[in-house]
Each structure stands twice: as structure tokens, then as C-alpha cells.
Amino acid sequence: MVTAYVMIKANTGDADRLRDEIEAVEGVLEAHIVAGDVDLIAKVEVDSPAAVKDVAATHIQGIDGVGSTQTYIAMD
């Protein structure tokens, strides 16, 4: 299994709705609204690095209200 964390910047006022939509994406274990440089962090667990790309670049970035993402793959 590959674990990754996706940092998400949301459009103003969309964080609560986005959390629910992001958590509904297959492969996303949990999503949290956070304070700091990003608005949400999603924990992803999938079978391969290619699947991480699919979750982050296709599914999460495809949600209306997502401004941008950065993805970090866990090394341990």
C-alpha cells in the first residue's frame, strides 16, 4: 500500500463542503480542515503511486471549489 497526504487550497467558503466530497473519493481515508498555508489535508491509501496521482490529480482536483493541491507520498 502507498500512503500519501494531499494538501488542498480551497476557494473561500468551500472548506466544509469540500471535506465531505473529498472524503467520498475512493482511496481517501480521511480529510481535515486545517489552519495554515492550506485549507484541508487528505490522507490517501491506495495500491500504487499511479493510483495516488489518479486520486489527487483527477478526483480531488476535479472537485468544484478546489483551488490547488500538493501531494506528498509517505516514505515509511
Phi, psi and omega per residue, in radians:
M1 nan 2.579 3.088
V2 -1.978 2.223 3.075
T3 -1.858 2.360 3.122
A4 -2.449 2.759 3.083
Y5 -2.131 2.226 -3.117
V6 -1.909 2.076 3.080
M7 -1.557 2.254 -2.998
I8 -2.196 2.233 2.983
K9 -1.712 2.266 -3.080
A10 -1.907 2.683 2.981
N11 -1.170 2.676 -3.089
T12 -0.935 2.250 3.052
G13 1.460 0.029 -3.056
D14 -1.782 -0.045 -2.982
A15 -1.034 -0.796 -3.109
D16 -1.093 -0.800 3.138
R17 -1.143 -0.732 -3.116
L18 -1.107 -0.697 3.121
R19 -0.952 -0.818 -3.128
D20 -1.137 -0.739 -3.132
E21 -1.197 -0.672 3.129
I22 -1.172 -0.735 3.120
E23 -1.117 -0.378 3.121
A24 -1.407 -0.192 3.140
V25 -1.268 2.305 3.114
E26 -1.089 2.262 -3.106
G27 1.800 -0.334 3.097
V28 -1.502 2.098 3.134
L29 -1.431 -0.692 -3.129
E30 -2.836 2.753 3.071
A31 -2.434 2.473 -3.098
H32 -2.320 2.450 2.975
I33 -1.385 2.300 -3.075
V34 -2.292 2.829 3.025
A35 -1.680 2.540 3.106
G36 2.323 -2.644 -3.078
D37 -1.235 -0.384 3.105
V38 -2.095 2.918 -3.089
D39 -1.738 -0.540 3.140
L40 -2.445 2.671 2.980
I41 -2.239 2.252 3.117
A42 -1.984 2.371 3.048
K43 -1.699 2.207 -3.081
V44 -2.049 2.389 3.032
E45 -2.332 2.029 -3.072
V46 -2.464 3.141 -3.042
D47 -1.417 -0.426 -3.025
S48 -2.657 2.825 3.042
P49 -1.040 -0.587 3.095
A50 -1.106 -0.619 3.109
A51 -1.219 -0.574 3.046
V52 -1.052 -0.822 3.123
K53 -1.018 -0.742 -3.140
D54 -1.097 -0.785 3.137
V55 -1.109 -0.874 -3.051
A56 -1.286 -0.913 -2.998
A57 -1.391 -0.540 -3.098
T58 -1.686 -0.950 -2.999
H59 -1.424 -0.918 -3.095
I60 -1.213 -0.839 -3.135
Q61 -1.150 -0.357 3.126
G62 -1.403 -0.121 -3.138
I63 -1.379 2.262 3.113
D64 -1.068 2.215 -3.141
G65 1.892 -0.221 3.069
V66 -1.420 2.133 -3.139
G67 -1.452 -0.891 3.136
S68 -2.790 2.870 3.106
T69 -2.413 2.734 2.935
Q70 -2.351 2.365 -3.060
T71 -2.048 2.358 3.114
Y72 -2.173 2.157 3.115
I73 -1.621 2.277 3.134
A74 -1.223 2.454 -3.093
M75 -1.758 -0.055 3.136
D76 -2.117 nan nan
